[in-house]
Amino acid sequence: MKEANGNARGTVIEARGICNRFGTQSVHEQLDLDLYRGEILAVVGGSGSGKSVLLRSIVGLRRPNEGQVRVFGQDLSSASDEQRSLVERRFGVLFQKGALFSSLTVTENVALPLIEHAGLSRADAEHLAGVKLALAGLPISAADKYPSSLSGGMIKRAALARALALDPDILFLDEPTAGLDPIGAAAFDQLILTLRDALGLSVFLITHDLDTLYTITDRVAVLSQKKVLVAGPIAQVEDTDDAWIHDYFHGPRGRAAYQAATAPKEL
């Protein structure tokens, strides 16, 4: 199916000529990036490359100094407040540390956007919140707990449930496995893959986790030199002639992740 921009691949996000500056410091200059329908796109880069700044620019939390972001063919820079709001309701965002409200229970955290943006009653919102918590793999016993009593992995899943509350088309994940143990991180990776396939999501993922890159991503975009240096399947990206990419993908951790991803699976 073609999007409004006529792209047969189904481009859901087009970022063109993005420039982000903080005073005299330039983070991005003429950055271009696409997200395709139904794919999991991972964005990687060194510290200070502006991965989270790019995410915030796309979801509307920061307006780029220059450039254009089109979502489902809609230019957000020229859209009215109402048009922007309609587009942004199709986003689900999981921030790096969860960003749950500490004074609300897990259920209340997930129900809040359903009450505020979907206009549901508290009872209906909390019922639907329970469905989203189940989708995110949280046990029923977590529903009435406060964030302070949850493990790191449970906080991530609660935040994911909230990101799924309004049935988004695009899911943005900022370092979703950061701070998780290897078993928890692997389980979270598989959850994202399952949700993408079951719900038809397009996923924009910021990560440093090499296991995640090799396990669930369709494409990888490398931020370097204030732009997207390369974007493509991981085999293409890791063969790019660049010192940072070589060290990242071919260092000890990169080799271990590759070997784990390509090892024969036991029957």
N, C-alpha and C positions, 0 to 999 in steps of 0.2 A: 504494500500500500504506500502511496506517495503522501508525504506531508504537504502542508500548505506551500512550502518553498519548492515543491516539485522534485525533491531528491528521492530517487527510487530506493535508496538504502534506508530511508526513514530516519533522517537526522532530527533528533528531538531538541538538541541544543547546538547552536552555532555561536562561538565566540570569535569575533574578528577585530583585529587591531587593538586589543585590550592594552591599555597603559594604566598602571597603578603607581602613584607616587605619594610619598609621605614627606612633605617639605621638599628638600633638594634631593632626597633619596628616591631613586627609581627602582621599583621591584619588578615590574613587567613593562616591556616595550614592544608594541606590535605583536602581541601574543595571539595566536590562532589555535582553536581547539574545537572539535566536534564530539558530541555524544550521540551514538546511534540507538535506535529503538531496540530494546531487549538485550543490550550488551552490558557487561560489567567492565567498565573502564577504570583502570587504576592510574592515579597520578603520583609520581615519585619525584624526588629531587632532594638536594642537599639542604641543610639548615639555612634559612634565609632566602630560599628560592621562591617563596610566596605561595605555597600550596593552599594554605588556609585562606589567604587573601583572595586567591582566585575563586575558591568555593564561595566565599562571602560575596564576591562581586556577581557571581552567577545567580545566587538565591535572593539577591536584593538587599543584603545587609550592608553593602558598601557599593556606592556608585563609582564605576571606573572614571579616571580622569579623562580618558579618551577611549574610543572603541564602541562596539555594539555587541549586545547579547540578544540573540533571537531564540525564543523557546516556543516550540510547536509553530514556528513561522511568525510569531509575534515579536516585534522589536520592543523590548521592555523599556528602552530609553525614551521612546516616543509614546508609550502607552499611557492611558489615563490611570488614575489611582484605582478605579474600579477594574479596569482590564488587568492591571498588574496583580491585583488581589486575586482575581479569578485564576490567573496563571500560577501564582505562588501557592494557591491551595492544592495544586497538583504536585507540590514538592513535599517530601518527607525528609527531615534532617536529623541525623544523629551526631551530636557534637562530641568532641573528643572525650570529655569527662562526664558525659551523660546530660548535664545541665538540668537535672530533675529539681523540682521545687522541694526543699527539705521539709517544709511544713505540711506537705500533702502526702497522703499514702500513695502507694504505687497505683492503685486503681484511680484515685483522684487525679494523679498526674496524667494518666492516659485519657481520662474522661474530659479533662479541661478543654482541649481543642474541640471536642465534639459538642460541648455546651456553648463555647464562645463563637465558633465558626460555623458549626452545622445547626445550631439552634435546638439541639435535643434537650429534653428534660433531663434532670440529674439521674433519675432512675434508668431511663433509656441509655444515657451516655455511659453509666457504670456497667450496665449489662453488656453493651458493645465493647467496652474497655476489657471486660473479661475475655471476650473472643480474641481481641488483639493480643492480650497477654498469653493466651494459649498458643497463638500463632508464633509468638516470639519464644516459646518454649519455657515459660515460667510456670512453676507449680502454683496451684490454687492457694497454697499457704503463704505465698509472697504478696498476695493482693492487698492485704490490710496492713502491711508493714511500711515503715518509713524508710527513705533512702539510707539513712545512717545505719540501719541494721542489715543492709544487704551487702553481699560480697561484690567484688568488682565485676565478676561475670554477670551477676543478677542485675546490677545497675545498667550494664550495657543492654541486656535484654529488655529491661523495663523502658529504657530510652528508645530502643528499637520499636517496641510496641506503641509508644507515643508517636514515633515518626510514621507509623503505619495507620494511625487513628483515622485519618481522613481519606484513606484509600488512594494514596498518591500514585502517580504514573512514574515519577522519578524519585529515586532514593539517593540522598547524599550522605556519605559516611566519612567522618573525619577520624582517622586512626581507630577503627572499631575494635581491633584486637590489642591495642596498647595496654600494657599492664596485666594482661591475662596470662595464665600459665599455658604451656604448649597444648595441653589437652583441651582446655577451655577455648583457646584461640582456634584450634582445628574444628571444634564443634560449632563455633560461631561462623567460621568460614562456610561450613556445610549448610548452616541455617540460611545464610545469605543466598547461597546457590539455590537452595530449595525454594525460597520465597521468590527469587527472580523467575524461576521456571513456573511456579504455581500461579503467580500473580501477574506475570508479564511485565515486570518492572524493568526500567533502565536504571543502572546503578553507576553513580559517580563516586569513586572510592579513593580517598587519600590514605596511603599506608607506607610504612617502612618494612612491613613484614614480608620477607621473601617467600615464605611458605604460602602466604595468601596469594602473592603474585603468580606463583607457579600452579597453584591449585584451582583457582576459580576465575581468574581474569581472562577476558577475551582480547583486550588490548591494553597496552601500557603507554602512558605519555610521560616523558621525562622533561621536567622543568630545569632549564639550565641557561645561563647567559641571558636571563630575563625574558625567555620565550620558551615555547615547546620545541625542544631540540629534535625530538623524534617521537612519533606515535605510531604504534602498530602492534602486531602480535609479538609476544615476548621473544620468540626466536629471532625476529628481525631486530628488535630493540637491543638485545644483548650482544649482537654482532656489530653494532654501530661503532665506528672508529672515534671514540671519545674516551679520555682518561677516566673521568668520573664513572661513566657507564661500565667501563672495563673493571674498575676496582669494585663497583657495587655488585655486578652480576658474576664476576669471575673470581672474587675473593673467596676465602674459606667458607663463609656462610652462604654465599651464592651457589657455590659448588654443591654444598650439602643439600640445599633446598632443591636444586635441580635433580640431584641423584634420588632424593626422596620422591619427587614428583614423577620421575620416569622409571622408577623401579617396578618390576613386574608385581602385580597384585596377586596375593594368595587367594586361591579358590576355596 
